Amino acid sequence: MSQDHLHDVLIIGLGPTGAALANLLGAMGLDTLVIDREPGLLDLPRAVHFDGEVMRVFQNMGLAATLEPDLRPSSGMQYVNAQGLLMLERKAAATQGPQGWATNYLFHQPDLEGALRRGLDRFGCVKVRNGLEALSVTQHADEVAVRVGSTRSAGADETLRARWVVGCDGARSIVREAIGGPLHDLGLHQEWLVVDVELTADVALPQPTVQYCDPARPVTFVNVTGRRRRWEIMVMPGDNPQALLEPDHLWALLAPWIRPNQAKLVRSALYTFHSLIASRWRAGRLLLAGDSAHQTPPFLGQGMCAGIRDAANLAWKLAAVVRGEAAEFILDSYESERLPHAREFIETAMRLGEIIQTTDPAVAALRDQRFAREGTTEIVNLSPAIGPGAHTGAAVAGTLASQPRLSDGRLLDDALAAHRFALLTAAPESLQASPDARAVLERLKVCQLSDPALGNWLKSMGAQHVLLRPDRYVAALANSAGEVASWPIAGWGYSF
Ligand SMILES: Cc1cc2nc3c(=O)[nH]c(=O)nc-3n(C[C@H](O)[C@H](O)[C@H](O)COP(=O)(O)OP(=O)(O)OC[C@H]3O[C@@H](n4cnc5c(N)ncnc54)[C@H](O)[C@@H]3O)c2cc1C
């Protein structure tokens, strides 16, 4: 059976990345179909942490208020050695960080994914079909054909059509295969056992996340939300990984913290943590987002965050192309901007991985001596600039703008037209007087905002006019109408 309907975008995979992208595309009015081979939501938590930038993306999807009651601002993360020495520390979350939200949150992944999926019900233009597996992907000049099979009834194959296909289909992506190009291996592959429990008694466990850097058995402990607690336990040379999953073994591993009469096992699973990055994120009408494009070991809790950032970066560009507002080559900036950004997080997570995954006692002793000498190192939230693309690259262009509160108490983004370029300006009248500056702003369909509370913010940027992209990264800065008129928007795909 072939389907006649041509969708703007077909998203393969309704994990957190696909669900986030679908919410953004829905809000932008794109005809979007999302398929997933699973019959419904997987009740298997993997991610437990996200940061303030990701919460801001949820805010811009209109879902922050829905999510907030189920989140817990993080109580920090500590890397301690076998003797209890604090080597590295990410401090407890500031309740209002630069993104207008707590700097770090803990969450229960099925709660989050459930809310993202329910969020899709708001959009008549978004359709979700569970139980469909993409089997092959074929590109034509103006569209892509995706052959899908039902995972519920054999033989019920059909072909779906879309102008753009985004592979949010995780680590074993079929879209990545269709795009081709090597998968760069950054070198970390390590098996870990993940155990989730629900407390049935009050137990004195740490509030912060603790990375126990014990060379005899590295372990991560996470106080997730409510009565949920997580242990991630490194599989050591000589372990029989399958045997570790047996309840007696699990309780023996958890014995330093908790006994069987204090909690019930919710689930246990083996994962191999990887550090991989796809070398091509776009080929024609095919794009990758999330774990299909990059996989990171979870020592910073940033794998899913990278997927949500991908969605925020890609959604407005796809919308601009579908609406005919920007040339297709703007989609190339998705990879050039996001790949180095994602890579920086992976490499940082790998450096932390080297610290916790040290199993040679002699190497661990040298590590411990170094930290004892140098003192505790603080882990600060990374917020690197994106790579070159749809921004000028000058000064702070290419970095994520902070989100101040305005004079009426609202957060900045709530006062801006959602998913549109925004111009924050201290001197709107100077731009009105310049037809060339006005033409640039009209071409980008910017919404303009002047507010007394932005005075210091603009001063800190060193500019009178700051152009924010729909994903709230800084696109360009200017101090005069002439500078606005010369912003290189044609190079971003917005020619006149
Ligand atoms: C133990 C552990 C802890 C982690 N902790 C954190 C953390 O604290 N913070 C964080 O940010 N990240 C964390 N991560 C990483 C995070 O879980 C992943 O990066 C994230 O889930 C990736 O989301 P995704 O939507 O890109 O891919 P996935 O979640 O893998 O979703 C892919 C979806 O695509 C579907 N699919 C695949 N192939 C097809 C096909 N051919 N046809 C149809 N459907 C298909 C699948 O069914 C699935 O639903 C952790 C990971 C692990 C393993």
The ligand as an SDF file (V2000), in Angstrom:
LIG
                    3D

 53 58  0  0  0  0  0  0  0  0999 V2000
   22.0000    4.6350   31.9140 C   0  0  0  0  0  0  0  0  0  0  0  0
   21.8290    5.8940   31.1320 C   0  0  0  0  0  0  0  0  0  0  0  0
   21.7270    7.0980   31.7840 C   0  0  0  0  0  0  0  0  0  0  0  0
   21.5490    8.2750   31.0660 C   0  0  0  0  0  0  0  0  0  0  0  0
   21.4430    9.4510   31.7430 N   0  0  0  0  0  0  0  0  0  0  0  0
   21.2450   10.5950   31.0630 C   0  0  0  0  0  0  0  0  0  0  0  0
   21.0040   11.8090   31.7650 C   0  0  0  0  0  0  0  0  0  0  0  0
   20.9580   11.8460   32.9800 O   0  0  0  0  0  0  0  0  0  0  0  0
   20.8010   12.9370   31.0270 N   0  0  0  0  0  0  0  0  0  0  0  0
   20.7840   12.9260   29.6730 C   0  0  0  0  0  0  0  0  0  0  0  0
   20.5960   14.0010   29.0750 O   0  0  0  0  0  0  0  0  0  0  0  0
   20.9800   11.7740   28.9860 N   0  0  0  0  0  0  0  0  0  0  0  0
   21.1920   10.6110   29.6330 C   0  0  0  0  0  0  0  0  0  0  0  0
   21.3170    9.4420   28.9630 N   0  0  0  0  0  0  0  0  0  0  0  0
   21.2330    9.4290   27.4880 C   0  0  0  0  0  0  0  0  0  0  0  0
   19.7850    9.4650   27.0020 C   0  0  0  0  0  0  0  0  0  0  0  0
   19.0210    8.4470   27.5790 O   0  0  0  0  0  0  0  0  0  0  0  0
   19.7470    9.3520   25.4870 C   0  0  0  0  0  0  0  0  0  0  0  0
   20.6660   10.2580   24.9130 O   0  0  0  0  0  0  0  0  0  0  0  0
   18.3510    9.6670   24.9540 C   0  0  0  0  0  0  0  0  0  0  0  0
   17.4030    8.7570   25.4420 O   0  0  0  0  0  0  0  0  0  0  0  0
   18.3410    9.6280   23.4220 C   0  0  0  0  0  0  0  0  0  0  0  0
   17.0740    9.9820   22.9640 O   0  0  0  0  0  0  0  0  0  0  0  0
   16.6900    9.7790   21.4400 P   0  0  0  0  0  0  0  0  0  0  0  0
   15.2550   10.1910   21.3450 O   0  0  0  0  0  0  0  0  0  0  0  0
   17.6720   10.4620   20.5730 O   0  0  0  0  0  0  0  0  0  0  0  0
   16.8480    8.2290   21.1610 O   0  0  0  0  0  0  0  0  0  0  0  0
   16.0540    6.9730   21.8480 P   0  0  0  0  0  0  0  0  0  0  0  0
   15.6260    7.3240   23.2290 O   0  0  0  0  0  0  0  0  0  0  0  0
   16.9370    5.8210   21.6330 O   0  0  0  0  0  0  0  0  0  0  0  0
   14.7490    6.8560   20.9580 O   0  0  0  0  0  0  0  0  0  0  0  0
   14.7790    6.3200   19.6620 C   0  0  0  0  0  0  0  0  0  0  0  0
   13.3770    5.8950   19.2860 C   0  0  0  0  0  0  0  0  0  0  0  0
   13.3850    5.4820   17.9290 O   0  0  0  0  0  0  0  0  0  0  0  0
   12.6220    4.3050   17.7870 C   0  0  0  0  0  0  0  0  0  0  0  0
   13.1400    3.6120   16.6030 N   0  0  0  0  0  0  0  0  0  0  0  0
   14.4050    3.1830   16.3870 C   0  0  0  0  0  0  0  0  0  0  0  0
   14.5180    2.6480   15.1490 N   0  0  0  0  0  0  0  0  0  0  0  0
   13.3010    2.7330   14.5700 C   0  0  0  0  0  0  0  0  0  0  0  0
   12.7740    2.3500   13.3000 C   0  0  0  0  0  0  0  0  0  0  0  0
   13.5510    1.7850   12.3490 N   0  0  0  0  0  0  0  0  0  0  0  0
   11.4600    2.5840   13.0400 N   0  0  0  0  0  0  0  0  0  0  0  0
   10.6550    3.1730   13.9740 C   0  0  0  0  0  0  0  0  0  0  0  0
   11.1020    3.5410   15.2000 N   0  0  0  0  0  0  0  0  0  0  0  0
   12.4110    3.3420   15.4880 C   0  0  0  0  0  0  0  0  0  0  0  0
   12.8240    3.5530   19.0860 C   0  0  0  0  0  0  0  0  0  0  0  0
   11.7550    2.6580   19.3370 O   0  0  0  0  0  0  0  0  0  0  0  0
   12.8850    4.7030   20.0950 C   0  0  0  0  0  0  0  0  0  0  0  0
   11.6050    4.9990   20.6280 O   0  0  0  0  0  0  0  0  0  0  0  0
   21.4870    8.2410   29.6530 C   0  0  0  0  0  0  0  0  0  0  0  0
   21.6000    7.0170   28.9880 C   0  0  0  0  0  0  0  0  0  0  0  0
   21.7530    5.8540   29.7150 C   0  0  0  0  0  0  0  0  0  0  0  0
   21.8330    4.5570   28.9810 C   0  0  0  0  0  0  0  0  0  0  0  0
  1  2  1  0
  2  3  1  0
  2 52  2  0
  3  4  2  0
  4  5  1  0
  4 50  1  0
  5  6  2  0
  6  7  1  0
  6 13  1  0
  7  8  2  0
  7  9  1  0
  9 10  1  0
 10 11  2  0
 10 12  1  0
 12 13  2  0
 13 14  1  0
 14 15  1  0
 14 50  1  0
 15 16  1  0
 16 17  1  0
 16 18  1  0
 18 19  1  0
 18 20  1  0
 20 21  1  0
 20 22  1  0
 22 23  1  0
 23 24  1  0
 24 25  2  0
 24 26  1  0
 24 27  1  0
 27 28  1  0
 28 29  2  0
 28 30  1  0
 28 31  1  0
 31 32  1  0
 32 33  1  0
 33 34  1  0
 33 48  1  0
 34 35  1  0
 35 36  1  0
 35 46  1  0
 36 37  1  0
 36 45  1  0
 37 38  2  0
 38 39  1  0
 39 40  1  0
 39 45  2  0
 40 41  1  0
 40 42  2  0
 42 43  1  0
 43 44  2  0
 44 45  1  0
 46 47  1  0
 46 48  1  0
 48 49  1  0
 50 51  2  0
 51 52  1  0
 52 53  1  0
M  END
$$$$
